[in-house]
Amino acid sequence: MTNRFRVSSTLPRRLEELGLRQEAVLRQAGLPIGLFNQDKIQVSTEEFFALYRGIAEAGNDPGFGLKLGTEERVEHYDPTKIIALSARSFRDAVERLSRYKQLTCPEEIRLVDRGNECAVQFVWLLAHEKEPPLLVDVCFAWIVGIGHRGTGRPFKPRRVEFERAPAHREMYEAHFRCPVKFKSNQNALIFSRADMELPFVTYNADLLAAVAPQLEAELREQLAQKTFSEQAKGILKRLLAGQRPGIDDLARELHLSTRTLQRPAHRAGDYVSASAGGGAPRAGPPLPAPLISGAE
């Protein structure tokens, strides 16, 4: 996982199309005026959040995030979104998005199945503050848009859940075409599990075969540069968000057996105990090469 966000080079043009001047956005965000002139636009989590707060303040439109997240022009899609639209189903698409986002940002798209529902959540792994509401709107509109284009039919969540106080309910319910719950304990899109498995009419096995191996190679290269403890620390941060993890949880996330992770046992065990309890983790050996074996 990278520790910086790679801002899409299409964002400045998209802002201009929606009537926002780049300079006004960056000034409101407190970011360098020349930020969008860089060949590769990379920012920290704090700067990324500031950027989207700046967009909200410069736009002064409660629906701007929904507009920004709804992209109909395929030529503006980045490689990760193209891969998602080439997936077999909506679930496959979201899982691929989550997997390949590791290459571009410290963000996770988390799927949580409960009964006959599945929650899709965006988790900001290095955040020390709440994400801007406009960024949540962008992400939710973006994911629903992928489902709509991929399935080739009207696609909607069962409900939308916002942590924020009630505001503009009619606008959100009209856009997502479902009930919206405010003051929830999470920001999440809730889909039926049946809709998660809907096949994509845009499924393209040839494109997946051509592009996915390159993304997998980049992931392997990125992971090879990390020590065991760095990878385990990142995973434990995600696990600690919802529960106190044990060595079985860590092994499952690392795609290793518990026995392999415990060889020598004190290394992984001490790491889990120290990280869960706030102590300092020990360094460990590099992960074995077969850690990443495929996209699914």
N, C-alpha and C positions, 0 to 999 in steps of 0.2 A: 504494500500500500504506500503510495506517495503521501507526503505530508502537505502538499500544496494543491490547490485547485487549478486546473487548466481551463481557462475561460475560452469558450468557443469564439473563433474569429468571426463568426456570423452574428454574434450578439450586437456589436455596434451598429451594423447595418440594419438589423431587426429593430433596434431602438429608434433609428432614424425613420424607418418605414412607419412606425407607430406614432411618430410626431415628437420624439424626444431628442434633443440635441445632446451629443455625447459629452460635451464640455459641461453642460448643466448637471448631468448625472454625476460625473466625476467630482465636480465641485461640491455638490450636496453630500457625496459619499466621503469627502475628505481624502480622496485618492489623487495621485499624480495626473495632471491633465494629459500627459503623453502616454498613459497606460495602454490605451488601445492601439498605439502605434507600434507596439512591440511585435516581433515575429511570432513569439510564443508568449501568450499572456498567462502568467502564473501568479497566483495570490495565496496568501494564508487564509485560514478559515475566518479570522477576524476581518480581513480585508474583503473576503467574499461576502460576508454578511453585510458589511458596510456598503458594498456595491449595490446590493439589493435594497437596502434601506434608502440609498440615494435614488434608485429608480423609483421607489414608492413616493418619495418626497418630490422629485422632479415631475413625476407623472400626475400626481394629485388626482388619481382616478381609482376608485375602489376595485374596478374590474380589470386594471392593467395587467395584473399577474396572470389572469385567465387568458387574456389576449396574447401575452408574451409566450405562454406555455402551449398555445394552440398553433402549431406550425403545419401548414398545409403544403408547403413547397418542398418537394423531395430534394431539390438541389441544396437545401439548407441543412439536410440531415448529416450528422457526423457518422463516422464508421460504426460506432457502437449502436446507434439507433438503426442503421441499415441492417446490421446483424440481427437486432431484435426483431425487425419486421420479416426477416428470413427464417425465423424460428418456426417450430411446428405448431405451437399453441401460445396462448397468452401467458400461461405459467412459465413455459420454456423461455419466452421473450423476457419476462421480468427477471428470471434467474440469470439469464445471460447478461442483462444490463447490470445486475448487481455484481456479477463476476468480473466483468471487464471495466467497471468503474474504478476498480483498484488501480488501474493504469493511469487514471487522470485525476483522481481526487480522493481525499480521506472521507468517503461517504459510503454508506451501505444502504441498499434497498432490501428491507427485511420482510420476509413472508411469514406470517404467523397464522397457522391453521387452528381454528377452534370450531368443533362441531361441523356444521355444514357451511361455515363461513371462513374466509381467508382475509386477513388484514394485510395491506401493503403499507409499509412505513418507511420513511426516509430518516436515516440515523446519521448524524454529523459527528464523526468519531473523535474529532479533536476540538469540539466546541466547548467553550466555557460560558456561553450565554445562549439564550433561546434564539432560534432561527427567526428571521423576519417573516411576518405573515405573508408578504408578497411572494417570498421564495417558496413557501408551502403551496401557495396557489399555483405558481409556475409548475412545480413538480407534479402536483395532482392533475392539472390540465394536460401535462405532457404525457403522463402514464395512460390516462384515459384516451388520449388521442392515438397512442400506439395501439391500444385495444380496438378502437374504432376502425383505424386504417387496416390493421392486420386481419380482423375478422370480416371486414367488408360489410358490416351491418351496424345499426345503432348499438352502441356499447355503453353501458352505464354501471356504476357501482350499485350495491344494495343501499348503501348510505355513505355519507362523508362525515367524519368526526374531526372537529377542531377544538384545540385547547382554549382558544380565544373566547372573549365575551361575544354575545350575539350581536351581529351587525350584517346588514345587507343579505339577509336570509333569502329573499326572493331572487336576488341575482344569482346566488350560488345554486339554489335549487333549480333555477331555469337552465343554468349551464350544465350541471351534472345530471339533471333530470332524475333526482332522487332526494330523499329527505336529508337534511343537514342537521347534525347535532353539535351544539356549541357547549363550551365549558366541559368538554370531555377530558379524560385523563390522558389522552393521546391525540396526535395528529395522524389520521389514518384514513385510507380508502378501504371500505369493507365490501368485498365481492362475495358472491355465492361461490362455493367450490366448483359447481358445475360450470360457471362462466370462466373460472380460471383455466379450465381444460378445453375451452373452445378452440377449434383448430384455426390456423391462419391461412387465408386464401393467398397470402403473400409468401407462403413457405417456399424457400428456394434452396434446395439441397446443394446445388452447384455453387451458389455464392457462399454458403456456409463452408463448403470444402475449400474454397479459394481464400477466404478471409480469416476464418476462425483459427487456422493453424498459425498465422502470423501473430494474432493477438495472444494465443497460447504461448508462443515463443517469447513474446515480450513479458508475459507474466512469469514464465520460468526464469528469465534473466533477472527480473526484478526480485523474485524470491531468493534466487541464488546469492544475491548480494546481502541478504539479511542473515543474521545469526539466529539460532534457534530461539534464544530468549526474546529477540525483537519480535519474531512472528508470534510467539506465545503471548507476549504482552499485549499485542494488538487484538488477538482473539479474546483474551481474558477481559479486556476493556469492554468488548461487545457483550460477553456473557454476564459480566457484573451488572450490566444495566437492568437485568431482569431477575437475577438470582445469584446465590453463592455457588460458584462452579467447583466441581471436583475434577480429579484427573481423568475420569471417564469422559466428561464433557470436552476437556481439552483434546484428548486423543481423537474423539469423533470429529472435531473441527479441523484437526491437522491431518485427517485421513490416515491415522496410524493406529495400530493396536495398542491397548493399554500396556501390554508387556513390552512392546518396543519402546514406548515412551518412558517406561520405568527402567530402562537399561542405560546407565545405572539408575536404580530406583530413586535414590535420594535427590538426583538432579531435577527431575520433573516434579517430584513430590514437593521439594522445597520451593520450587518456583511457583507452583499453584498456591501453596500455603502462604508464601510471602506476598504474592500479588493480591490474593483475596483478602489478606489481613493488613495490607498496606506496607509490608516490609520490602526490602530491596531484593529484586530477583537476582539469581545467579546466572552467569553466562553459561551457554551450552554449546553443543556442537552444531554445525550446519545441518539442516534437515536433509534427509535423503532425497535423491533425484526424483523418485516416483511420486513425490508429494502431489504434483499436478499431473493427472493422467488424461484428462479430457474436460470438455466444457460442461458436462452434465453430472 
